[in-house]
Amino acid sequence: MTNTFGGKPHVLILGGGSVGLTTASELRKTLGSEVAITVVDPRPYMTYAPFLPEVGAGSIDPRDVLAPLRKVLPGSKIVTGSVSAIRSAENTVEVLTEEDETLEIAYDYLVVGLGAVPRLLPIPGLAENAIGFKQVEEATAVRDRILANLAEAATTKDPAVRKRLLTFTFIGGGFAGGEAVSEAEDMVRDALRYYPDLHSSDIRFVLVDAAPFVFPELTEDQRAYVLNQLRERGIEVKLETFLNSAENGVIKTSDGDEFETDLLVWNAGVRPNPVLADEETSDLPVVTERGPLMGKLEALADLRVNGADGPLENVFAAGDCAAVPDLASGEGKFCPPNAQHAVRQGKRVADNITRSVQGRPLVDYYHKNLGVMATLGMYKGVGRLNVGDKELDIRGLPAWAMARAYHVYAMPTVGRKASVLAGWVSNLISRRDIIGIPQAETPRAAFEYAANAGKKK
Ligand SMILES: Cc1cc2nc3c(=O)[nH]c(=O)nc-3n(C[C@H](O)[C@H](O)[C@H](O)COP(=O)(O)OP(=O)(O)OC[C@H]3O[C@@H](n4cnc5c(N)ncnc54)[C@H](O)[C@@H]3O)c2cc1C
């Protein structure tokens, strides 16, 4: 069992995402070497998810949206593995490594920042054929598939194959899904200048959503603006429509449409990390009522977890896996799951752990939402900003520029900020890249081909 750290309090942080990274780096600032910090994550890096739509559109290099935990958190122990059991009654956590070893780690303070996973529905063919859009490899694969399909479609003689190759289907028109499809369409429009054999009318982007609108966080007026803009750009937006089946790459929707697609991207909602909802893997109580909070840890306003018998003094939760009261919005309201809150909650957790170590009273989390912003492709954006008591709607170039500026500011590490900016400047000078490398998923194929070709001789 990993245990004492020379008498220092040991803070164990589960998840090295927005919450985990922020909590660890802030704790180092406030408690210095008086605290031992361990961060557990199956990935040795933090992903800045708000930039994933631009990764999917080839505007940002995949590596530039990742912050390497070992580099960003010097002095902290990074454990590359997945939390497989949380035993708060014993102050221990079990971690499964890539090599199938089980580690048991004891803690004085526990921070749960395990985030969320895609929420799948029992739709035939969905699990087998769709791809999510929460991880860097998913956004990269979407970019590679779309760009490779343009090259294949320009070459094939079969019109049906060409149609399938050029049909891209996105399910879910929330912020992540709406940005993903808009950015991808913009990339294709840009790339088409290099494909004299393809015309924009050959391309079919379909966005399906069960709701009567896209971008639910926006005002009615703004939603209408975005919908109009997407439709003007040729994106087929099917509202109040369900995906009924995706078997063998054939999409069937509830409006009676049926078509073949070569890419199905699922963005229709998330649910809290399933490790928390299973009694076998966690003894922390979660919200059980049906609704948007179901499966989340119930956090108090000071971000301690509310246990079955009252607040747990040494367990904190924040971000997408926690139901955190939104004091700025009023009684009974909870913070929306976004990076804006996750990072600030991480800071509050670090400060409250510092206070607890020093015997000072904890402080409640309070943050007035700054608003929401989305990029919809080069020079196109939309957003709603909270300025004092007023809400300000912005759209077009100013919204796009503000969204980009905000995310560069929020992206961890100076080096990554610089890389993102350098990439954008390079794209301005020489246009963004049009190479898709789906072969990256099968790197041994060329070698195996050479080996087999040799055998035939
Ligand atoms: C495409 C996309 C676009 C977005 N755009 C925006 C935006 O524009 N603005 C905004 O504010 N928010 C945006 N968000 C939401 C934002 O990224 C999340 O709300 C935020 O990252 C939540 O932070 P978190 O720390 O709770 O979770 P994450 O940042 O997701 O971190 C969770 C961590 O837990 C790790 N983990 C998972 N399972 C285990 C396990 N068993 N053991 C150990 N570790 C584990 C994961 O690897 C991950 O590193 C976007 C999200 C996506 C997917």
The ligand as an ORCA input file, in Angstrom:
! r2SCAN-3c Opt
* xyz 0 1
  C     -15.770     18.570    -27.673
  C     -15.924     19.327    -26.381
  C     -15.963     20.726    -26.398
  C     -16.100     21.437    -25.218
  N     -16.127     22.803    -25.260
  C     -16.199     23.507    -24.127
  C     -16.162     24.928    -24.142
  O     -16.074     25.539    -25.213
  N     -16.202     25.590    -22.967
  C     -16.278     24.934    -21.763
  O     -16.288     25.587    -20.707
  N     -16.357     23.582    -21.700
  C     -16.307     22.858    -22.838
  N     -16.346     21.483    -22.794
  C     -16.586     20.798    -21.510
  C     -15.315     20.691    -20.675
  O     -14.252     20.173    -21.419
  C     -15.589     19.815    -19.465
  O     -16.728     20.294    -18.797
  C     -14.405     19.817    -18.496
  O     -13.266     19.298    -19.110
  C     -14.743     19.017    -17.242
  O     -13.606     18.913    -16.438
  P     -13.411     17.619    -15.496
  O     -12.103     17.796    -14.820
  O     -14.624     17.406    -14.683
  O     -13.362     16.414    -16.516
  P     -12.203     16.080    -17.646
  O     -11.510     17.349    -17.970
  O     -12.934     15.344    -18.647
  O     -11.239     15.187    -16.799
  C     -11.588     13.902    -16.325
  C     -10.299     13.090    -16.239
  O     -10.597     11.856    -15.589
  C      -9.847     10.845    -16.234
  N     -10.460      9.554    -15.939
  C     -11.550      8.983    -16.493
  N     -11.790      7.778    -15.954
  C     -10.802      7.574    -15.033
  C     -10.497      6.524    -14.142
  N     -11.248      5.407    -14.049
  N      -9.417      6.646    -13.351
  C      -8.631      7.763    -13.399
  N      -8.888      8.801    -14.229
  C      -9.958      8.706    -15.022
  C      -9.892     11.226    -17.704
  O      -8.852     10.606    -18.450
  C      -9.745     12.740    -17.634
  O      -8.404     13.146    -17.729
  C     -16.204     20.736    -23.972
  C     -16.161     19.338    -23.954
  C     -16.019     18.634    -25.139
  C     -15.961     17.127    -25.094
*
